[in-house]
Amino acid sequence: MIALPPHPPSRQSSALPPDGLPAPGRFAHLHPDDGACLMESAALLAGGRFTDSPAGTHPALAALARVVNDSVGDATRHALWPLAAELADARPLDRAYAPLLVGTVVDAARVWRPASRRLARHGRACRRRGERLAHGRTAGLPGRVADLLWWRGPGRRRLEHALRVLCAAPDADQRLARLLRKAVAEARAGAARGGRVPTAEGRCNR
């Protein structure tokens, strides 16, 4: 998703996963014996196959979690591992969720780069789409296709650009960890209000 430079070594946190869970690590892994990123840990806790795109996590939230996992230092990544259990069941039904989440990440990047016109445009576009979807009808097949095309096109590009900006901040670890914790809490609240997406739907997370 985003090519990241090697992160300088940092002191390991005392927060460790329970016995039986792989050690937290950067990037994707072929097998739990090699470690697991945050989303792969979420997949294991959900009882599904070993993947960084579990069905129980909204694709936009999973994309955010993957970048945060791969961008922060060891101590921060270890401190974030308890979020895996919450990420395992964090998929709001609301069609407005994805653009609003991307807009939240864009807004966080604008705090670091307030003069960026590109971020300002992206933020406005995400808010407009979120507001339109929040007041629209429940999506049928055309709506689901439109949402998928948005996410795989402008939605993903806006998220990636905002995250690149945040990764360049001197306190990137703190900003990214705070952003992910907030996003997970909001997704869980949204999923609780709207129920879960049936397992058969939306397995193509990326």
C-alpha positions in Angstrom: 0.0 0.0 0.0 2.6 2.5 1.1 6.4 1.9 0.8 7.8 2.6 4.2 11.5 3.0 5.1 12.9 0.8 7.9 11.8 2.1 11.3 14.6 2.7 13.7 14.7 0.2 16.5 12.9 1.1 19.7 12.6 -0.2 23.2 10.1 -3.1 23.3 7.0 -2.4 25.4 6.1 -4.6 28.3 2.7 -5.1 26.7 2.9 -8.6 25.1 0.2 -10.7 23.4 -1.3 -13.6 25.4 0.3 -17.1 25.1 -0.6 -18.7 21.8 -0.7 -15.5 19.7 2.1 -14.6 17.4 4.6 -11.8 18.2 3.6 -8.4 16.7 5.5 -7.6 13.5 5.6 -5.3 10.5 4.1 -6.2 7.1 2.3 -9.4 6.1 3.4 -12.9 7.2 3.1 -16.3 5.5 2.4 -18.1 8.7 1.7 -17.2 12.4 5.0 -18.8 13.4 6.7 -15.9 11.6 4.7 -13.3 13.6 1.6 -11.4 12.7 0.6 -7.8 12.0 -2.3 -6.3 13.8 -4.8 -7.3 11.2 -3.5 -10.9 11.0 -3.9 -11.1 14.8 -7.4 -9.9 14.4 -8.1 -12.6 11.9 -6.8 -15.3 14.2 -8.9 -14.0 17.1 -11.9 -14.0 14.9 -11.3 -17.7 14.2 -10.9 -17.2 10.5 -8.1 -17.9 8.1 -4.7 -16.2 8.5 -5.1 -13.0 6.5 -4.6 -9.3 6.9 -8.0 -8.6 5.5 -10.5 -10.4 7.8 -14.1 -10.3 6.9 -15.1 -8.8 10.3 -13.2 -5.6 9.7 -14.3 -2.8 7.4 -11.8 -2.5 4.5 -11.1 1.2 5.1 -10.4 0.5 8.8 -8.2 -2.5 7.9 -6.2 -0.4 5.5 -5.6 2.2 8.2 -4.6 -0.5 10.7 -2.1 -2.1 8.3 -0.3 1.2 7.6 -0.2 2.1 11.3 1.1 -1.3 12.2 3.8 -1.1 9.5 4.8 2.6 10.3 5.2 2.8 14.0 8.1 1.6 16.2 8.2 -1.7 18.1 7.1 -0.2 21.4 4.0 1.5 19.9 3.1 -1.6 17.9 3.2 -3.8 21.0 1.1 -1.2 22.9 -1.5 -1.4 20.1 -1.9 -5.2 20.0 -5.0 -5.2 22.3 -6.8 -3.5 19.5 -6.7 -6.7 17.5 -9.6 -8.2 19.5 -11.7 -5.1 18.7 -10.7 -5.0 15.1 -11.9 -8.6 14.7 -15.5 -7.3 14.9 -15.5 -3.8 13.5 -17.5 -3.5 10.3 -20.3 -0.9 10.3 -23.1 -1.3 7.8 -23.4 2.4 7.2 -22.4 3.3 3.6 -21.1 6.7 4.9 -18.6 5.0 7.2 -15.7 4.7 4.6 -15.7 8.3 3.4 -16.2 9.6 6.9 -13.2 7.6 8.1 -11.0 8.7 5.2 -12.1 12.3 6.0 -11.1 11.8 9.6 -7.6 10.7 8.5 -7.4 13.6 6.1 -8.4 16.0 8.9 -5.7 14.6 11.1 -3.1 15.1 8.3 -4.3 18.7 7.9 -3.4 19.4 11.6 0.2 18.6 10.6 0.0 20.3 7.2 -2.8 23.0 7.5 -1.7 24.8 4.3 -2.1 21.8 2.0 -4.8 22.6 -0.6 -4.8 19.0 -1.7 -5.7 17.8 1.8 -8.4 20.5 2.0 -9.9 19.3 -1.3 -9.8 15.7 -0.2 -11.5 16.5 3.1 -14.3 18.4 1.5 -14.9 15.6 -1.1 -15.0 12.9 1.7 -17.5 15.0 3.8 -19.7 15.6 0.8 -19.8 11.9 -0.1 -20.4 10.9 3.6 -23.3 13.4 4.0 -24.9 12.2 0.7 -24.7 8.6 1.7 -25.9 9.2 5.2 -29.2 10.5 3.8 -29.5 8.1 1.0 -31.4 4.8 0.7 -30.0 1.5 1.7 -27.7 0.3 -1.1 -28.7 -2.3 -3.5 -26.2 -3.9 -5.9 -25.5 -0.7 -7.8 -24.8 1.1 -4.6 -22.4 -1.6 -3.4 -20.6 -1.5 -6.7 -20.3 2.3 -6.5 -19.0 2.1 -3.0 -16.4 -0.5 -4.0 -15.3 1.6 -7.0 -15.0 4.7 -4.8 -12.9 2.8 -2.2 -10.6 1.2 -4.7 -10.1 4.5 -6.5 -10.3 8.0 -4.9 -11.0 6.7 -1.4 -7.9 4.6 -1.1 -5.7 7.3 -2.8 -6.9 10.0 -0.4 -6.3 7.7 2.6 -2.8 6.8 1.4 -1.9 10.4 0.8 -3.1 11.5 4.2 -1.2 8.7 5.9 2.0 9.6 4.0 1.7 13.1 5.4 1.2 11.8 8.9 4.1 9.4 8.7 6.4 12.4 8.0 5.5 14.1 11.3 8.2 14.0 14.0 5.7 12.5 16.4 4.2 10.1 13.9 3.9 7.2 16.3 1.7 9.2 18.7 -0.5 10.7 16.0 -1.0 7.3 14.2 -1.7 5.4 17.4 -4.2 8.0 18.6 -5.9 8.0 15.2 -6.2 4.2 15.1 -7.6 4.0 18.6 -10.3 6.6 17.8 -11.2 4.9 14.5 -11.6 1.5 16.1 -13.8 2.9 18.9 -16.0 4.7 16.3 -16.2 1.6 14.1 -17.2 -0.6 17.0 -19.9 1.9 18.0 -21.2 2.0 14.4 -21.2 -1.8 14.2 -23.1 -2.1 17.4 -25.8 0.3 16.2 -26.2 -1.3 12.7 -25.3 -4.9 13.4 -22.8 -7.0 11.5 -22.3 -7.6 7.8 -23.1 -11.3 7.1 -20.0 -13.3 6.6 -20.9 -14.1 3.0 -20.8 -10.5 2.0 -17.8 -8.3 1.2 -14.9 -10.7 1.6 -12.9 -8.7 -0.9 -11.6 -6.2 1.6 -8.7 -4.8 -0.2 
